[in-house]
Amino acid sequence: MDPATAMVVDGQQAFGMIGTVMWTMLRTGALLMAMPLIGTRAVPVRIRVLVAGALAMALSPMLPPVPGFAGIDAATVLGVARELALGVAMGFCLRLVFEAGAFAGELVSQGMGLSFAQMNDPLRGTSSGVVAQWFYLAFGLLFFASDGHLAMIAMLVRSYQALPIGADWPGVASGLSVPVELFSAVLRGGLGLALPLMMAMLATNLTFGVLAKAAPSLHPVQLGLPVAVLTGFFLLAMLAGEIAQPMQALFDRAFEAGMAIPTR
């Protein structure tokens, strides 16, 4: 083979590799953009694109071959939209689990009397209570401590094995309905995390309400807020060592839902 022919062959292989990486980046990038922590405003877009490109280059040799490029036609546009929708749906399942922690924090802050303590939350892109941000950060620390990022990559690889790039996705409607089904489990999980503290705060507030009715001259209502805040912080410190198991159960449920999307 002369050098000119070898150069043409190498160029075709290079363009084929670039096409494979670009197809892989669609689902991978959509997942990273929709998932919590990495897909937030706290991480610059360039960093997210670099991470998506690095993951795509690492995963593309292990995946089934991608369809050849035959120009921009309806099949190509639908394939791109399907890859983006699949990645966003899987990332949204993980985001829902983190929102369970934020939901629990909002419920706890209302019982503690800290619902007015709102501040900018760059991880969620909105304003939220300080207790909700504590729960959100706790979920993030446990996510990485329990190798959730590796489980996310494994889920991504299994999704390519279950639904390769360019393959038919007959259950697209039922697959995209999985995050909706996960929403009820997320609400129950967030309520279960906040329920012990909510009951304790309810008992504390009822105690001071009874004291205010029995002995109004003591002005127990003025002591109610600081005591409720201190009691809430103490219970949060006690709860910090016990929330790992319910959080892990929510993470497992999210990964199961994410894997169920391409197999529906």
N, C-alpha and C positions, 0 to 999 in steps of 0.2 A: 504494500500500500504506500503510495507516494505521500509526501508531506501535505499536499493540498487536500487530498481525499481524507487523510487523517484529521486535518483541521476541521473539515466540514462535519465529519462524524462527531468529533468532540464538541463542536458547536451545537449540533442537534441534541446531544446528551445533556449539555449544559442548559439549553432551553427547556428540555424535558424535566430536569431537576428543579429549575425555577418554577415551572408550572405546578409540579407536585407540591412544592413548599407553599406556593400561593394558595392552592386549593386547601391545603391543611391549615393554613393560617386563618381561613374564614371561620371554621368552627372553633378553633383554639382561641382566636382573638375575640370572637363574640362571647365565649365563655368567660374569658378574663375581664372583659368590659362589664359584664353583668354580675359577676361574683362580688362578694363583699371584700373589704380591705384593699385588695389589689385594684378592683374596678371602681375606686372612689376618687374624688378630687384630690385627696391627699397624695396620690401617686401620679406623677406627670404622665401625660398621654404618650410621650416619647418612650418612657420607661416601659409602659404597658405594651407598646408596639414592639420594642426590643425583646421583651419577655415572650410575647406571642411568636415572634420570628424564631427565637432560640428554641422554643418548644416544638415549633413546626419542623425545623431542620432536624431536631433530634428524633421526632416521631415518624417523619415521612418515610425513612427506609424500612420501618417495621410494619407499615400499613399496606393494604392491598393497592394495586395500581389504580391511578386516577384516570378518568376518561380523557381521551385526547382532545386537544383544542381544535374545534371545527368552526371557529368564528363566533361572533356574538349573535346568537339566535335565541329563540324562546326557551329552548331546553337549557342553555347555559344560564340564562337569567333566572329561571326557576331553580336550577341547581344551586346557584349562589344564594338565593333567598332561603332555600331550605337549609343550607348549611348555617346561615346566620341565625335562622329561627331555632334550630336545634341547639346551637351553642348558647344563645340567650336563655332558652328554656332551662337548660342544665345549670347555668350560672344563677338564674333566678331562684331555683330550688335552694341553693346554698344561701342566697341572700335572705330568703324567707326565714331560715333558721336563726340568723343573726337578728332579724326583726323580732323574733320571739323574746330574745334577751332585752331588746329595747322596750318591748311591750311590758315585760315583767318589771323593768325599772320604772316605767311610768306609773304602774299600779302601786309600787312600793313608795315612790316619791309622794303620791297623793296621800297615803296614810301617814307619812312622816311630816307632812306639811311643807315639803320642798318642791311642790309642783310649780311654784313661781320662780324657782331658780333655773332659768333657761339660759343657755349659752350656745354659741355657734358650734356645730358638730361637723368638722370637715370629713369625717368618715361616712356620714350619712347625707351630707349635702344640705342640711337643714338645721334648725334650732331644736334642741331637745334638752331634757333635764339632766342634771349632773349624775343622778343615780342611773338613768337609762344609759348614759355614756359609760358608766362603770361596768354595767352588765355587758355592753357591746364590746368593750375592751377585754373583759374576762372571757367572752366567747372567742375573741380573736387569739388571745394567748393560748387557750386550750386547743384551738384549732391547729395551731402550729406545733404545740407541745405533743399532741397526739398524732402527729404526722398526717394531718388533714390535707396538706398540700400534696403529699405523695398519693393519698387516696384520690384526690381530685385528678391527678395525672393518670392514675390507673382507670378511673371512671371514663376519662376521655379516650384512652386507648380501647377500652371495651366497647365504647360507643361506635368507634370506627370499625371494630370487628363485627358488631351487631348490624350496623347500617353503614356500609362502605360509601365512599364518595361516589356519587353518580348512580347509586342503586335506588330502586323504587322504594318509596316510603308510603305504603298503603294506609297505615294508621296515623296519618299526620294529625287528624282532628283529635283522636283519643290520646295521642302522645302529648300534644300541647295542652291537654286538659289535666295532665298530672300535677302541675304546680297549683292548679285550683283545688284539687283533692288534697294536696299537702297543706293548704292554708288552714283547714280545720284542725289538723294535728299540731300545727304551729301555735294556734291560739290556745289549745289545751296545754301544750308544753309551757308557754309563757305564763299562763294562769297557774299551773302547778308549781313553777319556780317562785312566783310571788305570793302564793297562798299562805305559807307559814308566817311571813312577815306581815301580810295584810291582817291576819287574825290577831297577831300580837299587837299591831298598831290599833286595831279596833278595840281590843281589851284595854289598852292604855288610854285611849280617848274616852271610852265609856267610864273608866275609873275617875278621870278628872271631871267628866260631866256629872257624875253622881256627887263628887265632892263639891262642885260648884252649886249644886242644888241643895245639898245638906248644910254647907257652911259657906255661904257667899261672901262673908266678911273676910275670909282667908284669901280671897282672889286666886283660887287654884287655876283658873283659866290662863292667867299670866305665866304660870309655870308649865302649862300643858305643852306648848310648842317646844321649848328647849328640852323638856324631858322626852317628848316623842322623838325629837331629832337624835338625842343621845342614845335612846333605846334602839332606834332604827340602825344607827351606825354600829352599835354593839352587836345587834343581830346579823347585820351584814358581814361583820368580821367572823361571826360564828358560822354563817352560811357559806363563806368562801371555801371552806374545806369540804363541803357536802354537795356542791352543785356540779361537780365534775361528772358524776354518773348520769344525771338527767340531761346534761349538755351533750354527753357522748351519745346518748340514745337519740337525741334530736339530730345529731350529725349523721348517725347511721340511717335514720329515716330519710334524710335529705339525699344521701348517696344512693339509697335504694330507689327513691323517686327519680333521681337523675338517670339511673340506668334503665328505668322502666320507660323513659321517653322514646328512645330509638327502637325499642322492642315491641311497642304497642302496635 
